[in-house]
Amino acid sequence: MLAIALALLFARELLAGDAATRGLILDASVPCIEEVAAILRAGIARGEIADDAPCDRLALMFIMLSNMLLLQGAASDWPTMRSLPKLAAGLFLDGLASAPSQGAPAT
């Protein structure tokens, strides 16, 4: 529960905190952003993810989407904390899925 409380605090500070606090949080987020970017690069290499934008920006976007869903879940009954990882990944990756090649059936 402490991890969720900390994540909520960071998400709220990113939205409403002062510029110095947002800068500190973003600087501290660099290792997480790099890890998500590496996962995205691997998906691009496998042809599973489109390479329409730089991976570091996509990684930050994914983290921000996850934070917004976390805030929404904390303020209501949707999404549940249990469903949040799958929901965040699905919403994000459905938009990044590479288009099927010509003639290949869509899955």
N, C-alpha and C positions, 0 to 999 in steps of 0.2 A: 504494500500500500504506500510505503514511503516513496518508491520510485514514481508512482502515479502522481502523488502530491508534488513532487519535485518537477515532474514534466509539466504539470498544470501551472505551477509557478513560473517556469521558464516561458511557456506559451503565453501566459497573461502579460509577462514583462515584455515579450517581443511585440505584442500588440499595443500595450498602453504605457510601457516604461519609457524612461527618458533615453535620449540618444546614446549616452555613455553606457547605460545598462544594456541596451540592445547590442551595442558594439562588443561588450564583454561576452555576452551570450553567443553571439555569432562567432567570435574568435574561439571560444571554447568548443564550438560545434564543428570546427574544421575536421577533426579526426572522424567524426560521424559522417560528415558530408563526403569525405574522401572514401570511406568504406562503401557508402551507398553508390557513389560514382563508379567505384570499381565493379560493383555488382551490375550496374547498368552497362558498363563497357563490355563485360562478359556477355550480357544479353545481346548487345549489338553485334559482337563477334560471332555469336551463334545465329544471327539473323532473326532473333525473336523480338527485337526492339528497334524501332526506327531511330536513325541518327540525325534527327532534324535540329537538335540543339546541343550545346556543350553539356557533357555529363555532369559537370559540377553544378550547373544551373538546374538541370533536371533533378539532381539529388537534393538540392535545397528546396525545390518545389515539392518534392515528395515529402520531405520532412515537415514543411509548412502545412501541407494537406493533412498529414497525420496529426500535427498539433491542433489544427482546427477541429478535426473530428474528435480529438481527445477533449477539447473544451466543450464541444457540443454534447458529448456523452456525459461529462461531469455535470452539465446543467439540465439534463433531461434523461430519459430512459433510452434514447437512441443516439448513437450506436452503443451497444453494451461494450464494456471494456474487453470482454472475451471475443467479440466479433470485430473489434477495431483493426487488428493487423490484416486480416483477410479483406475487409472492406477497403481500407486505405490502399493496399496493394492492387486490388481489383480495379478500383476507380482510376488509379494512376496508370497502371499497365494497360488497361483497355484502351486508353488514349494514346499510348506509345507503341502499341503492337504494330509490327511491320505489316504492310499491306501484303496480301498473298500474291505470289507471282502470277503472271498471266497464265491462264489455263489450269492453275492449281485450284482444287476445291477449297473453299473457306472452311475453317474448322470452328 
